[in-house]
Amino acid sequence: MSEAFENLAAAAGAGIDAGELVGQLGLDAEPAERGRPRVVAVMIASADGRAAVGGRAGGLGGPADREVLRELRTSADAILVGPATLIEERYSTLLDADHRERRSAAGLPPEPIAVTVSRRLNPQLAQLELFSQPGQRIVVYTESNDVIEASGAELTITRSKPGALSLAGCLEDLYANHGVRTLLSEGGPVLLGALVSELLVDDFIFTVSPMLVAGSARTLLGGRAFEPPLGLELRQLWRSDSFLFLHYTRRR
């Protein structure tokens, strides 16, 4: 076995806890591009490439994966989630009490900002438990003039003219007006596909779930095929239980 394969096998063979994994990512580094946050896309798929079980990504996860996600949220200034994913996955609270305490001890707000881009402003968003959490900050970008209200959260709606809303513009606004330096993008496939196609993702954290799903469940990215395909570079590889966690960056 070559030295490169030996090193990779050693890294994959050693179990690692979530805090150590996220600490090695160096998410507190300066954004790759000035004027917008560092964007970290986190996604999970089965070993055969499916991104959902029974219509939800949550069915693929386990304790190890959920702890990594919580640690990533603990380190991030904000999370970005598509409106359909927010509704399908029934987002409520983002962190446990101990993670909120750690953020506060580090001088951060107890919860990261929850961000979504909903061009037509889906009214179901306001029914989510997330929108009723006191102290939770939520930023919604839309082209709609419709009104939704939060029952407990602190809601900011930023409106653009029809056809003028762009993901790059949303990131610039988060950086300039909300102090977001690290943004964790949690999907869904359409939003992630759009971010990747516009070269707005700096880091990719892939979780390979020890499951085979088959069927016609969705894959990680939606939208048109990339031509040419986007090249990635593997930076780090970890294992916890039977889950694999892979850190890629965009090949420049």
N, C-alpha and C positions, 0 to 999 in steps of 0.2 A: 504494500500500500504506500502511495506517495506521501511525502510529508504534509502536503496540503490536505489530503484526505484524512490523514491521521489527526491533524489539528481540528478539522471540522467534526470528525467523529467524537473527539474528546469533548468539544463544546456541546454537542447535541446529547452526549451521554450523561452529562452532569445536570442533576436537577437544580433549579434555581428558584428563589422566592420572588414574588412580584415586586417588592420594593427594590431589591437588588437589580432586577431586570430593568425597571424604569429608570433607576439611577444611572445605569450604564448608557442610557440613550442620550444623556446630556441635553434634556429638553430646555434647560435654562440658557442655552447658547443663543447668541444673537440670531434674529431671523436671517434666512439665506438672502432675501431680497429686501432692501430698505423700502419702507412705506407700506408694508403689509406684514401680517403675522407669519411666523413659521407654521406651516400646515402639516399636521401629522395625520395621515389616514389610517384608521384602525378598522380591520375587517376580519371576519371569520368565515371559513368555508370547510366543508367536509373534505375528506381525503380524495373524493372524486369530484371536487370542485363546485359543489352546490352550496348556496349561501342561505338556505332556509330549510326548516323542517316544519311541515304543516303551516306554511306561509309566514313563519317567524324565524328570525335569526337566533332568538334566545334558545331554541331547541337544540342548537349545536354546541352550546357552551357547557361548562362545568365549573366547579369551584375555582380551579386554577385560572381559567380564562376570565371569569368574573372578577377575580381579585386583581388581575393585570389591568382590566378596564377601569376599575375603581382607582388604582394607583395612577394610571394615566390621567384620569379626570382630576385627581388630587393635585397633579403637577401643572395642569393646563389652565390658562386664563379663561378659556371659553370652549364650548363644544358646539359643533355644527351638525345638525341632523335635518334631513329632508322632511317635509310635513307628512308625507305618507308613512314614512318610517316612524315618526313620532307617534302617529295614531295607531299603526299596526302593532308596534311594540309596547304601546300603552305606557309611555314614559310618565314616571311619577317623581320620586326623589332621585337625585343624581349620586349622592354619596351617603355613606353611613355616618353616624355621629362621630366615630373616632377619626375618620378622614376629615370631616369638617373641623374638628378640633386641631388637627395637624396643620391644616391650611391657616387657621386663625393664628396658631402659634408662630407660623412663618411670616405673618404680616399680610396674608392674603384674605380676601373675602371668603366666608365659609363655603360658598358654592361657586363653581365656575358659571359664567354667563351661558345661558342656553340660547342658541341662535338657530333660526330657520329662514329659508327663502321660500316664500309662498306667493307666487305671482298673482294668483286669484284670491288669496287670503281665505283658505279653507276654514269655514266656521267651526268645524269639529275640533280645531286646535284648542279653543277656549274651554272645551269640555274635559280636557286632560287634567289629571290630578296635578301635573307639573305646574299648571297655571293657577293652582290654588295654594301653592306653598309660600308662606310668608317669608320674605327676604330673598326669594329666588328672582334673579334678574333674567329677563327674557327680551331678546331683540328679534324682531320680525321684519324682514325686508319684503316688500310687495309692490305691485303696480296697481293694486286695487284701492278704491276709495271706500270700500266697506269698513265697518267698524266691528272689532271684537274687543272684549274686555277680560282682564284677569281678575279672578275673585280674591286673590291674596298675593300673587307675585307682582313684581315691579316690571311692567310691560312697556317697552319702547317699540313703536311701529315707525319704520322709516319707509317713506313712499317715493316711488319713482314714476315718471311718466310712462305710459304704455310703450313697450319696446326699448326702454332705456335702462332697465335693470340688468346689471352684469355682476357675475361672481367676483371679478377683479375689483369692481367698485365697492361691493359689500366688504371685501377684505380690507380695502383701504380705509373705509369708514370705521371698521372695528379697530383698526390700528390707531387711527387719528383721534377718534372720538370716544372710544371705550377702553383704551389702554390695553388692548389685546396684543400680546407678543407671541403667545403660543396658542394655536387653535387646533383642537382635536376634532377631526371629521369622522363621524360614525356612520355615514351612509344616508340614504340607501343607494342602490345601484345607479340610479339616474343622476343623482347629485354627484356621487363619486366619479362617475364617468365624465361628467362635464368638467369637474375640477381637474381631472387628469388630462383631458383633451386640451385644456387651456394652460397646461404646464404650471398649475398653481399648487401642486402637492410636492413637498420637500422630502418627507419621510413616509414610508409605508410599513405598518406593523401588521403582518399577516399571521393569523392563528390558523393552524391546520388542526381541525377537530378529528379525533379518532373514530370517525363514522363513515359509512358508505350510505348514500341517500338514493342515488339514481333518480329516475323519473324526470319530470320537467321543471323542477324547482329552479328558481332564478340563480344566476351566477353573480359574481361580485360587482361587476361593472355593467352599466347599461349604456345605451346610445350606439352611435355608429362605430364601426371598426376603425382602429387607429391604423393609418397608412402613412409611413411604415409603423410597425409596432414600436411601442415605447420601451427602450432598454432600461434595465434596472441593475444595480450593483448590490450584492449581498454584503451587509456590514457585520451583522451579528446573528447568531442562532442559539436558541435556548430550548430546553425541554423542561416541562413540569408535568408529572404523571405521564399520560400518553399524548399530551398536547405539545405541538411544536410552535414556537414563536420565532418569526423571521423578521429582521429589520433590513429593509431595502431602502436605498436612495435612488433618485433618478439619475441615470447615466447622462452626463453632460458632454 
